[in-house]
């Protein structure tokens, strides 16, 4: 049952960490943690949708994860395929738009076909924007964005708006809240451009034990944080603050002109 909150977090991103350590603490192979953790994803997606979150981006597999044991990598591939097969009908029924961002070229052809099919079927969905970062790296995304712009606009100077428009999924905008499970307190090359002004929340709970109740509590706790985006008073968005800054710069420029004229 939906219970949309009056909250300031439209785009929530989660680094789903702690799967391997959770398994090792129980004398299991690391892959068991990923298998258990995959069961949590559906609950959190459902809770985000219930809470009225507009975009949810999940860090499933980074460019650095290629260095992990081959069995672990293959397990993560398999779990992505199983998730799509299992949740396809529910994603469509709930009007959720599904996308994968990152380099998925090494994935098996069957898995890539499932991804492309679900992306196509949900491209016009009006509900939650669900994004899986798979084979993803924040630095790679920025470099690709810059190169994409240069190819389309040779000789033109790049602006921050240009860079943002050439990101992998430009329509999801900036991240408002970044959550990391597992106890580590770093961003690990995740959405580096988009998290510039994100609120950060680190929980010691490892992903296989992360419940929808904790997710909801994090949203409720952080919703009252005052976001100033570099200003001295609260503003509703980074865009609003940038408009204020531009106006101040215009007034200062005007004042300098008048002073020189005197």
C-alpha positions as CSV (number, residue, x, y, z in Angstrom):
1,X,0.0,0.0,0.0
2,X,1.4,3.3,-1.1
3,X,2.1,5.9,1.6
4,X,3.7,8.8,-0.2
5,X,5.7,11.0,2.2
6,X,6.3,14.7,1.9
7,X,10.0,14.2,1.5
8,X,12.9,16.0,-0.2
9,X,14.6,12.8,-1.4
10,X,13.4,12.3,-5.0
11,X,16.5,10.3,-6.1
12,X,17.9,7.7,-3.6
13,X,21.0,5.6,-4.4
14,X,22.2,2.6,-2.5
15,X,25.6,0.9,-2.3
16,X,24.5,-2.7,-1.5
17,X,27.6,-3.7,0.5
18,X,28.5,-6.4,3.0
19,X,27.2,-9.5,1.2
20,X,30.5,-11.4,1.2
21,X,31.4,-10.5,4.8
22,X,28.0,-11.5,6.0
23,X,28.5,-14.9,4.5
24,X,32.0,-15.4,5.7
25,X,30.9,-14.5,9.3
26,X,28.6,-17.5,9.1
27,X,31.3,-19.8,7.6
28,X,29.7,-19.8,4.2
29,X,31.2,-19.0,0.8
30,X,31.0,-15.3,-0.2
31,X,28.6,-16.2,-3.0
32,X,26.0,-17.2,-0.5
33,X,25.9,-13.7,0.8
34,X,25.1,-12.4,-2.7
35,X,22.3,-15.0,-3.1
36,X,20.8,-13.9,0.2
37,X,21.3,-10.3,-0.6
38,X,19.5,-10.6,-3.9
39,X,16.3,-11.4,-2.0
40,X,16.4,-8.0,-0.3
41,X,16.3,-6.0,-3.5
42,X,12.6,-6.6,-4.2
43,X,11.6,-5.5,-0.7
44,X,13.6,-2.3,-1.0
45,X,12.3,-1.5,-4.5
46,X,8.7,-2.0,-3.2
47,X,9.3,0.2,-0.2
48,X,10.9,3.0,-2.3
49,X,7.8,2.9,-4.5
50,X,5.5,2.9,-1.5
51,X,7.3,6.0,-0.1
52,X,7.0,8.0,-3.3
53,X,10.7,7.9,-4.2
54,X,11.0,9.0,-7.9
55,X,14.3,7.3,-8.7
56,X,16.1,4.4,-7.0
57,X,19.6,3.5,-8.2
58,X,21.3,0.4,-6.9
59,X,25.0,-0.3,-7.2
60,X,25.1,-4.0,-8.1
61,X,28.5,-4.5,-9.8
62,X,31.3,-2.0,-10.2
63,X,34.1,-1.8,-12.7
64,X,36.5,-2.8,-9.9
65,X,34.4,-5.9,-9.1
66,X,35.9,-7.6,-12.2
67,X,39.0,-8.4,-10.0
68,X,36.9,-10.6,-7.7
69,X,37.0,-14.5,-7.9
70,X,35.4,-15.8,-11.1
71,X,32.8,-17.8,-9.3
72,X,31.6,-14.6,-7.4
73,X,31.5,-12.7,-10.7
74,X,29.5,-15.4,-12.4
75,X,27.1,-15.6,-9.5
76,X,26.4,-11.9,-9.7
77,X,25.7,-12.3,-13.4
78,X,23.3,-15.1,-12.7
79,X,21.5,-13.2,-9.9
80,X,20.8,-10.3,-12.3
81,X,19.2,-12.6,-14.8
82,X,17.1,-14.3,-12.1
83,X,16.0,-11.0,-10.7
84,X,14.7,-9.8,-14.1
85,X,12.9,-13.1,-14.8
86,X,11.3,-13.1,-11.4
87,X,10.3,-9.5,-11.1
88,X,9.5,-8.7,-14.8
89,X,5.7,-9.0,-14.3
90,X,5.6,-7.1,-11.1
91,X,7.8,-4.3,-12.5
92,X,5.4,-3.9,-15.5
93,X,2.3,-4.1,-13.3
94,X,3.6,-1.4,-11.0
95,X,4.4,1.0,-13.9
96,X,8.2,0.9,-12.9
97,X,10.7,2.1,-15.5
98,X,13.7,-0.3,-15.5
99,X,17.2,0.6,-16.8
100,X,20.7,-0.8,-16.4
101,X,23.7,1.7,-16.5
102,X,27.2,0.5,-17.2
103,X,29.1,-1.8,-19.5
104,X,27.1,-5.0,-19.8
105,X,28.9,-6.2,-22.9
106,X,30.6,-9.1,-21.0
107,X,27.2,-10.5,-19.9
108,X,25.8,-13.6,-21.5
109,X,23.6,-12.9,-24.6
110,X,20.5,-14.2,-22.8
111,X,20.9,-11.8,-19.9
112,X,21.5,-8.9,-22.3
113,X,18.4,-9.8,-24.2
114,X,16.4,-9.9,-21.0
115,X,17.7,-6.4,-20.0
116,X,16.9,-4.9,-23.4
117,X,13.5,-6.4,-23.5
118,X,12.5,-5.1,-20.0
119,X,14.0,-1.7,-20.8
120,X,11.9,-1.5,-23.9
121,X,8.7,-2.7,-22.3
122,X,9.0,-0.1,-19.5
123,X,10.4,2.8,-21.3
124,X,7.2,4.8,-21.1
125,X,6.4,3.8,-17.5
126,X,5.4,6.8,-15.3
127,X,6.2,5.3,-11.9
128,X,9.5,4.6,-10.0
129,X,12.6,4.9,-12.1
130,X,14.6,1.8,-11.1
131,X,18.2,1.8,-12.2
132,X,20.8,-1.0,-11.8
133,X,24.4,0.1,-11.9
134,X,26.1,-3.0,-13.4
135,X,29.7,-2.9,-14.8
136,X,29.6,0.7,-13.7
137,X,32.2,3.2,-12.6
138,X,31.7,6.9,-11.8
139,X,34.9,8.0,-13.4
140,X,34.2,6.0,-16.6
141,X,30.8,7.6,-16.8
142,X,32.2,11.1,-16.6
143,X,34.9,10.4,-19.2
144,X,32.3,8.9,-21.6
145,X,30.1,11.9,-21.1
146,X,32.9,14.3,-22.0
147,X,34.0,12.3,-25.0
148,X,30.4,12.0,-26.2
149,X,30.0,15.8,-26.1
150,X,33.3,16.4,-27.9
151,X,32.3,14.1,-30.7
152,X,29.0,15.9,-31.2
153,X,30.4,19.4,-30.6
154,X,34.0,19.6,-31.8
155,X,35.7,22.8,-30.7
156,X,32.9,23.8,-28.4
157,X,33.6,24.5,-24.7
158,X,31.9,22.0,-22.3
159,X,29.6,23.3,-19.6
160,X,28.3,21.4,-16.5
161,X,24.9,21.3,-18.2
162,X,26.4,19.7,-21.3
163,X,28.2,17.1,-19.1
164,X,25.0,16.2,-17.2
165,X,23.0,15.8,-20.4
166,X,25.5,13.2,-21.7
167,X,25.5,11.0,-18.6
168,X,24.3,7.4,-19.0
169,X,20.8,8.2,-17.6
170,X,20.5,12.0,-17.6
171,X,16.9,12.1,-16.7
172,X,17.4,10.8,-13.2
173,X,19.1,14.0,-12.2
174,X,21.2,14.4,-9.0
175,X,21.1,12.0,-6.1
176,X,19.4,13.4,-3.0
177,X,20.3,10.6,-0.6
178,X,23.1,8.1,-0.8
179,X,22.9,5.1,1.5
180,X,25.7,2.6,2.0
181,X,25.2,-0.7,3.9
182,X,27.9,-2.9,5.4
183,X,29.7,-0.4,7.7
184,X,32.3,1.1,5.3
185,X,32.2,4.9,4.9
186,X,33.2,5.7,1.3
187,X,31.4,6.3,-2.0
188,X,33.5,3.7,-4.1
189,X,33.4,5.4,-7.5
190,X,29.6,5.5,-7.5
191,X,27.7,8.3,-9.3
192,X,30.5,10.8,-8.7
193,X,28.9,13.6,-10.6
194,X,25.4,13.0,-9.3
195,X,26.2,12.8,-5.6
196,X,27.9,16.3,-5.4
197,X,25.3,17.5,-3.0
198,X,23.8,14.2,-1.8
199,X,23.1,13.6,1.9
200,X,25.1,10.6,3.0
201,X,24.0,7.8,5.3
202,X,26.2,4.9,6.4
203,X,24.7,1.9,8.2
204,X,26.6,-1.0,9.8
205,X,23.8,-3.3,8.7
206,X,25.1,-5.7,6.0
207,X,22.9,-5.9,2.9
208,X,21.5,-9.4,3.5
209,X,20.1,-8.1,6.8
210,X,18.9,-4.7,5.5
211,X,15.1,-4.6,5.9
212,X,12.5,-2.3,4.5
213,X,11.8,-1.0,8.0
214,X,15.3,0.3,8.3
215,X,15.1,1.8,4.8
216,X,12.0,3.6,5.8
217,X,13.5,4.8,9.1
218,X,16.5,6.2,7.3
219,X,14.2,8.2,5.0
220,X,12.3,9.5,8.0
221,X,15.4,10.4,9.9
222,X,17.2,12.2,7.1
223,X,14.2,13.9,5.7
224,X,14.5,16.7,8.3
225,X,18.1,17.5,7.4
226,X,18.5,21.1,6.3
227,X,19.9,21.2,2.8
228,X,21.6,24.5,1.9
229,X,23.6,23.6,-1.2
230,X,26.4,26.0,-0.1
231,X,24.1,28.7,0.9
232,X,23.5,30.0,4.5
233,X,19.8,29.2,4.5
234,X,17.7,26.3,3.5
235,X,16.8,25.9,-0.2
236,X,14.5,23.4,-1.9
237,X,17.0,22.4,-4.6
238,X,20.4,22.9,-6.0
239,X,18.8,24.6,-9.1
240,X,17.2,27.2,-6.8
241,X,20.5,27.9,-5.1
242,X,22.3,28.3,-8.5
243,X,19.6,30.8,-9.6
244,X,20.3,32.8,-6.4
245,X,24.0,32.7,-7.0
246,X,23.6,33.8,-10.7
247,X,21.4,36.7,-9.5
248,X,24.0,37.8,-6.9
249,X,26.8,37.6,-9.5
250,X,24.7,39.8,-11.8
251,X,24.0,42.3,-9.1
252,X,27.7,42.4,-8.2
253,X,28.7,42.9,-11.8
254,X,26.2,45.8,-12.1
255,X,27.5,47.4,-8.9
256,X,31.1,47.3,-10.2
257,X,30.0,49.0,-13.4
258,X,28.2,51.7,-11.5
259,X,31.2,52.2,-9.2
260,X,33.6,52.5,-12.1
261,X,31.3,55.0,-13.8
262,X,31.5,57.2,-10.8
